[in-house]
Amino acid sequence: MGDRTERRTGAGISGSMQGVGGLLSMSRDAVKFLFQRPFQAKEFIEQSWFV
């Protein structure tokens, strides 16, 4: 029974780490693309008024 619990816990941690890794990857891409041209200033202003 101990093996079964360890496998579930390992899968849960692995799944969580994949989620965290995906978030970090997306954040890195967002920062990278933020400083590339062309920067769509007009579109940014139109969409950010809502926030």
N, C-alpha and C positions, 0 to 999 in steps of 0.2 A: 504494500500500500504506500510505503514511503517513496518508491520510485515513481509511482503515478503522480503524487503530489509534486515532486520535484520537476517532473516533465511539464506539468501545467504551469508551475511558477516560472520555469524557464521560458516557456512559450509566451507567457504574459509579459515578461520583461523584454523579450525579443520584439514583440509587437509594439510595445511602448517605445522602445528605442528606435524602431523604424519610423514611428510617428514623429518623434523628436527630430530625427535625421531629416525627414521630409520637410519639416518646418524650417530647420536651419538652412537647408538647400534652397527653399523658396525665398527666404529672407536674403540670402547671399545674392541670388539672381536679381531680386528687386533692387538692392543697393547698387549692384553692378550696372543695371540698365538705367538707373536714375541719372547717372552721370554721362551717359552716352548721348550723342546728338542723333537725330533732332529731338529736342525736348519740346513736347507739345504743351506749351504754356497756356494757350487758350483752352484746350480741352481740360487741363488740370484745374483751371479756375472754374470752369463750368461745372465740373464734377465735385469740387471741394466745397462749394457753397452749401451743399446738402449736409455735409458733416458738421 
